């Protein structure tokens, strides 16, 4: 698949037209990774009149390079028997290329590549890729595997645009984002699409246009990194600009979307575009053949959606996250009466990476990175006087989550000045992992990474008593209603309203009860601060992470609340610093007794 000048100029002209439609300009990276020119578009030939090709897709790899759990410093294991890592995906890809034909197989990703494991943090903050000669292991692996394109994920922005740009520069393939716009020019800040060519002997090539779309929620979730620098319009809106232009020049239009496929949104109305819009793109934008879906960490082998304008079926597939699955789109085409390629059928499926061994060349390539990250994760930072498991953290107050809260309060208190320093101070935080555990004895960096796997920073915001109660009522929607007299089963108690654990905030510094027998919106009672009932007009300073402060999960009031302090330091690093400071953790110092679940006023677990 070499490039010649005529093909390059032709597809660059297409890029110019499409970008002009969106008010943009052409960047060199926008040019397609195409093969040599084969003559006139409608030229005849003596070759076959049918052809097939395959698109392979990954998503939400989150820097899982090997089948390894850095927090446990052991091979990855879960109850489902899944295995993870791009090294296993590499083996599946090579099998498909051998089966389908290397020159008739494309490999694409749908985003969230450089965040999610201790390895990701290491190459963003400890030995960052912004340093000379440091190459991100995901770039090394994906280049070795010869990816053809990838969409931007929202987590690509977590470490700031300079880190993202450095990662982009290390890739041998385009990082696409048709709805990631420069705030000053409103032109695409990343290549919106690429065009690939599938050669057919004796016939003109099949041109495959690949359009990348990212998530509008970036404007909230990474507010500090992108505000004033980038804007993120909706997927449907940008697809309507680019798909018609691609359709004019391509035989197949394939989208890679970092956006789920159920139309839902977790951030309320703070952003005017839906978070999970791939189904809406398929339904409302004519001219799309298939969509690789990402973002929601679910497995959807194949979903068929009918376009409302054309009646044509669009095929969508979302492989499971972390390299657990590989999506396979099999295309069959034929030439019409004017010798133009038309799609006859598309079938999507997924392959399970647990059926594959790790590719030995990828393992060899990443061995130095693996050793460096493991050494960092095993760094001893102190000791712990009593085991702090997270097993029950989603329905009981635990030392594990209280440790997060305590450290957040400590740092906010140290940073406050003026009138804000005199206000009552509380904290809110979520139980990020039920598998987290800070054991008795030696505390290592990886223990705290397991407790706090996200790279969140810290804010202090003002809420009134009435707003705080509404905030806690919103959090209490996490529990399914369990009427008085009905046994409470913890296996079915949580995650009501599809609320994930990381979206469930509990408060520290105020006392309250959550009545799981009551209807949603009427569950919080006994809200007190230092023994006195919280007044509606009482003002609190709330320690909260940047994700929630920026509207993440759609909590009321917090996004618009006044910010009285913030820092770019990560909460996890604050916890590491605290352990280093005290030497030995004493859970009795920070374990509170602030909240509990009740059922008609009777405590569910203990007193």
N, C-alpha and C positions, 0 to 999 in steps of 0.2 A: 504494500500500500504506500508507494512513494508518491510525492506531490510533483506535478508539473505546473508550469507557469500559467497555461490557459485555464486549467481547473482552479488554480488558486485565485486568479483574477475574477473568474466567473462567480465563485462562491463568495469572494470578498464583496463583489457588487451586490449580491443578495444580502450580505451583512449590512452594507450601507443602506439599502432600502429599508430593511427591517428596523435598524437603529434610528433611521430618520423618522420612521413612523412613531417611535417612542421618544423622539426628541434627542437622540444620542448621536455619537460619532463612532467610527470604526477603530477598534484597537487591534493590534497585531494578533493578539490571542484569540480574536473572534474568528480568524480564518479557519476553515475546516481542516481537520486532519483527513485529507482525502487522497485517493490514489490517482494514477496517471489518467489523463483525458482519453476518452474512447470515441471521440467524434461527435456527430450530431445527436441531439437529444432523441429525435424520433427515427434515427437511422435503423435500417433493417440488419439482417445478419443471418448466418446459417446455424446459429446456436439454438439451444433449447428454448421453448416458449414458456417453461415453468421454472421456478427457482425457489429455494428455501434459504432462510438464514435464521440465526438465533441471537437473542439479546439476553445476556446474563446480568442479574442485578443483585446488589447488596445494599444495605442501608443501616444506619445507626450502629456502625462498627465501634464507635466510642473508644478508639485506641486499644481494642482487644487484638493484640498481635498474635499471641500464642494462647494455648488452652491453659491459662494460668490465672489464679486469683492472687493478686499482689497483697491484698489485705490479710489473707491467711498464709501467704507464702507457700502455696501448695497448688497442685493441679485443680482446675476449676471443676466443681461438682454441684449439681442441683437435683432436686427431687424428680424432675422430669427426665433425667438422664441426658440432658443436652450438653454439648461441648461448644467451646467458643474459639474465636480467633481467626484472623485473616489467613494464617498458615494452613488451616484446614480448608478454608474457602479456596485457596490456591489449588489444592488437589482436586476439588470438585470442578473448578474451572478448566483445568488441564484435561480432565476426563471428558468434559463436554466439547472442548475443542477437538480432541481426538475423534470423538463420535460424530460431530456435526461438520467439522472442517474448520481449521484455524482461520482461514480467510473468509469464512461465512459466520463468524461469531464476534459479537461485540460485548464488552464488559463495562457496566455503568454502575455508579453508586448514587444514592439519594440523600447523602449528607449526614452530618454529625460524625465527623471523623476524628477530630483532634482533642476531644474532651471525654472524660468518663472513667479513666483509670489512673492509678498512681503514675503510670508511664506517661500519660498525657500531661499531668502536672509537672513531672520532672523535666520534660522538654519544653515546657512553657515558662517555668519559674526557676528551676534548680540549675540545669544546664540548658538554657533556652536556645531554641533554634535561631534566635536573633543574633547569637554569637557566631563569629566566623567559623566556617567548616563544620558546624553542627547541623546534621540532617535529621529531620523528623523520621522516626522508624516507620510511621504510616506512609510517608512519601516514598521511602526506600522500598517498602513492600509493594505498594500499589504500582510504582514504576516498574518494578521487576515483573509484576503480573500483567503489565501492559493494559491498564485501564484505558478506556477510550474517553470517558467524561465522568464528572461527578457534579452533583448539585451542592450548593451551600446548605448546610444545616444551621439551625439557630445556635447550636453550641460552638460553631466555628468562631463566633464572635466573643466567646467568654473571656478570652485572654487579651482582647483588644485587637484593633485592626492591624497594628504593626506585626504581631505574631501571625495573624491570618495571612497578611500579604507575603510574609517570609515563607510560610507553608506553600502558598500558591506558587511562588517562584521556584520551589523545589520540585514541582510536579511536571511530568512529561505529558500531561493531558490537561484540558481546560477545566477550571472550576467555574460552574455556570450559575448565574443568578439573574434572570431577566427582570425580576422585581426587587433587586437590590440596587437602589439608585443613589447616585451622588446627590447630596442634599442641595448643593449649589446649582447644579446644571439640570437635575432631574433626568440625567442620562444614565444608562446602566453602568455601574461601577465595576462590574465583572462581565465577562463574555456572556451574553444571553443564550447563545446556542452554539452548536458545532454541527458540521455535516460530515457524515462518514459515507464511504462508498463500498458497496459489495460488488465485486467483479463477477460477471456471468460470461463464460467463454462464448465468443461469437455474437454477443449481444451487448447493448449498452449497459452500463452498471446500474445497480439499484442505489438510489441516493436516499440515505436515511438522515433526516433532520432531527437533532436531539435538542430539545429546549429544556432548560433548567429553571426551576422555580423554588424559592425558599419561603420561610414562614414569616408572615407579617408580625407575629408576636415578638420578633427580635426587637422591635421598637420599644417594647416594654421591658422584656427580660434582660436586655443588655443596654438599657437606657443610657447608662453612664458612658458606655463605649461608642455609641452610635449617634446620640443626639447632636444635631447640628452638622453631622458628617454624612449620614446616610438616611434614606427613607425607604419604606417597604410597603408599597401598595399591594392590593390583593392579587391572588393567583389568577382568578377569572379575568380580571381587568387587564393584566399584562399578557395573558395567553391570547386574549382577543386581538392584541396588537401584533403578536409575533406569528401565531399559527397560520393566519392567511398568507403571509409572505413566504413562510416555509413551504406551505402547501403548493404554491405556484412553482416551486423549483425542486421539490422533493417527491419521491414516490411513497415514502413512509414518513409520518410524523410521530415521533416518540417523545414523551415527556418524562422527566425525572423530577418528582415533586417531594420536597420535604414538608409534607402536609398530609394528615390522615384522610380517611375516606368516608367519614360519617357526618360531615357538616358541623361538628360540634366545636365549641370554643370554651377554653378554660379561663379566659381573662375578662369575661363580662363584656361591657360595651366600651372599654377603654380604647380599643382599636376597632375601627369601623369595618374590618375585614375578618372573615371567619378563619379560625386557626386550622381546622382540618377540612380542606376545601377540594381535595382531589376529585371527589365524586361530583362536586359542583362544576369543576372544570370540564370533566367528561360530559356532563349533561348539557352544559350551556355554551361550550365552545366547539363549533363544528370543525371537522378536519383532522381530528386526533385519532390515531390508530390504537395506541396503547400507552399506559402510564405505569411507571415504577413508583411506588408509594413508600414514604418513610415517615418518621417522627413519632408514631404512636406505640412502637414496640409491641406490635401484635403480628400474628401470622395470618395472612389472607392469601391463600394459594392463587385464587382467581376470583375476581368479581367482575360481572358484566353490567355495564350501564349503557342505556340507550340515550343517544344524543337527542335532545328535544327538537332540534331544528331539522336534522337530516334523517333521523330514525336509525342511524348506523350504530352498531354495537361497539363500544370502547372496552378494551380488556385492561383490567387493573390487577396488579399483584403487589403485595407487601411481604417481603421476607422477614422472618423474626430477627431481632436485634443481635448485636455483639458477634456477628458471624455465625450464628446458630443455623441459619438457613440461606440458601441461594435461590433466587427466583429465576425461572427459565421461561422466556417467551419464544415460542416457535412460530415463525412466520412462513406462510406459503403464498407465493405470488404467481401470476401469469401475465403474459402480454395480451393487451386488448387488440382490437382491429387496427389501431393506429400505432402499434408497437410501443405502447406505454405500459409500464409495470403497474399492476393493480393488486391490492391485497385480497386474497381469496379467503384466508383463514388465519386466525391467531389463537394459540392455546397457551395458557400459562399454568405453571406448576412450581412447586418448591422442592429443593433437595436438602436433606438433613446433613449437616457437617459432622455429626457424630458417626456417620458411616465412612468417614475419610480419615486417613492419617495426615499429620502435618507435613506439608511440603518440606523436604529436607533442605532445599536451597533457601527457602524463606527462613527456616529455623537458623541456618548458618549465617545468613545475612543479618539477622536480628540478635544474634547471640551476645555481642558486646552491649547492646542496649538493655537486653534482658538482665545481664549481670549487674549493670550500673544501677538499674531501678530497684532490683532486689536488695542490693547493698544499702541504698538510700532508705527503703522501706523498713529494713531491719535495724536502722540506727536507734540506739537506746537513748531515751530522753528522760527517763525517771522510773518511778515505781508506783504501784497502786496497792493500797492497804486492804481493799475488799473487792471482790468480783462485781462488775457492773454489766450484767447482761441486758440485752434489748428485747428479750422474748415477749414480755408482757407490756412493752412500752406503748402499745397502741390503745390500751384500755386501762392502764394504771399509771400513776405517777412513778417514775423510776429515777434512780441516781444517774443513769446514763443520759437521759434527756435533760435532767436538772443540771448536769455538768455543763452542757451547752448553754443553758439559760444563765447560769452563774457567770460564766466567762463573758457572755454578751453584756450582762449588767455591769460587770467589773470594768470592761473597756469603755462602755458608754459613760459610766459615772466619771471615769478619769478624763473623758474628753469634753464633758459639758461645762459651759461657762455661763455667767450672767444669770438671768431669771430662770432659764431652763434648769439650771443646776439645783434650784430649790424645789422643783416639782417632784411629786412621787414618781418613782422609776420602776417599771416592770419590764418583763421580757416575754416574747412569744417565740416558739420554735416547734419544729415538727420531728417526729420519729422517722428518720430517713431509712433505717434498715432494721428489720426485726432480727437479722442475723448478727448484728453488731455486738461486740463484747469487748470491754476493756478488762482483761483478766487480772487477778491478783498477781503481784510480782512485777516483773520488768514490763515497762510500757515502751513500746516502739512506735515510730511514726506510722507504720501501717495499721496499728490499732486505732489510731485517731482518724486515719483515712477511712477505715471501715465505719466508724461512727458518723463521720461527716464527709461523705464522698463528693460533695459539690464544692465549687470554688467560690462560694458566696462571700460577699463583703457585708459590712454592718452599717445600718442606719439607726438614727434615733428620730422618732416622729411623735407629734402630739396627737392624742385622741382624748375626747371627753369620755366621761363615764357612760353616757348613753351610746356613744360610738363603740366603745369597748365591748359593751354588752351585745351590740349587734354583731360585732366581729366574732365573739365567742358563739353566738347563735349560729352564725354561718359555719363555723368550725364543727359545731355539734351535728350538722347534717351528715357528717361522716358516719354516724351510727344508724343502723337500722332500728326502727321502732320495735320495742319488745314490751308488750303489755304486761301489767302487773299479773302475777300468777303464772307467767310463762318462763320456763327455764332459759337462762342466758347461755348461749353457745358462742364462745369466742371465735369459732371458725366461720360463723355467719354474721357476727355482730357488726363488723366494720366495712368500710368502703362502699357505703350507701351512696347513691347518686353518682356512681362511678368516680368517687373522690379517692385518689391514690393516697398512700400513707404520707408522702412528702407534702401533700396539700393540707394535712390536718395539723393545725396549730393548737398548742396548749399554752396556757399562760402561767407565769411564774412571778410571784410578788403580790398577786391578788388571790383570794380564796373564793371558790365557787363550786357548785354541784351541777352535773349534767344528768337530767332525768331522761333516761332512754325510753321510758314508758310514755312520755309526753310527745305531742306532735312537734314536727319541725317548726322552729321559730318561737317555741315556748318551753325550751328545755333548760335554760340557764336560771339558776336561783341561788340565793345566798351570796351574791357578789359583794365581797367586802375587801377593804384594804386596811391592814393592821387592826382588824377587829371592828371597824366601823363600816356601815353600809356605804357603798359607792354611790355618790350623788350623780345625777344625770349631767350636771354642769361641771363636775370635778375634772380637772385637766391632769392627764398623765403623760409622761415621756415613755414611749414604748421602744425597746430595743428589738429590732426586726431585721432580717437579712434583706439584701438588695433585691432578690427575686420577688419577695412578697411586697416590699416597699414600692416596687415598680409595677404592681398590679398583678403579679403572678398568682394564679388560681382564682382570681376574681373576688378577693375579699373586699367588703365594703369599707369605704372611707380612707383606707390606708394610703392609696395612691395619691389622693388630693391633700392628704394631711401635711401640715407644716413640718419640714425637716429642720431639726435643730442641731444635728451633727451627723457626720458620715465619715467613713474612712475607706481607703482602697485596700486595706489589709484584709486578708481572708480570715473568716471565723475559725477555720481549722488551724491556721497558723497561730491564732490567738490561744487556742487550746494547747498547742505544742509549747508555746512560750510559757504558759501558766505551769505546765507540768515541770518544765525546766526550772522555773522560778522556785517552786515549792519543794521539788525533789521527790516527794512522795505524796500521792493523792490520798486525801482522807474524805471519802464520800459523805461522812457526817457533816462536813463543813458546808456542803452545798445541797444536800438532799432536803427537799421541802415537804410540806404536806398541804399543798395548795388546792388541789382539785380531786374530785372523785366522781365516779358514775353512781347514780342511784336509780332505783326502779320504784316509782311512786313514793319517793322520799326515803326508801330503805337502801343503804349502801349495797352495791352489787358484789364488791370484792373487799372483804374485811370491813373495818370501821371507817 
